[in-house]
Amino acid sequence: MFECDTKIGPIHLTDVMEIIEWEPREVMGVRHFGPVSGRGRFALTEGPGAATVITWDEELRFPWW
């Protein structure tokens, strides 16, 4: 697990995450714990030329406040 300082507009929090999926140079999946919880996935694919395309998908649950 690791901690990441996160800012969303005026809200600052420490996002606690765990790596749950790992394919070197292709995919990293994370699970979020704490006030904001859920899962996220970062994927890398080849783009045109020497470019890399980064896709970032998340399903998050936020506190009532």
Buried (B, 14 or more C-beta within 10 A) or exposed (E): EEEEEBEEEEEEBEBBBEEEBEEEEEBBBBBBBEBBBEBBBBBBEEEEEEEEEEEEEEEEEEEEE
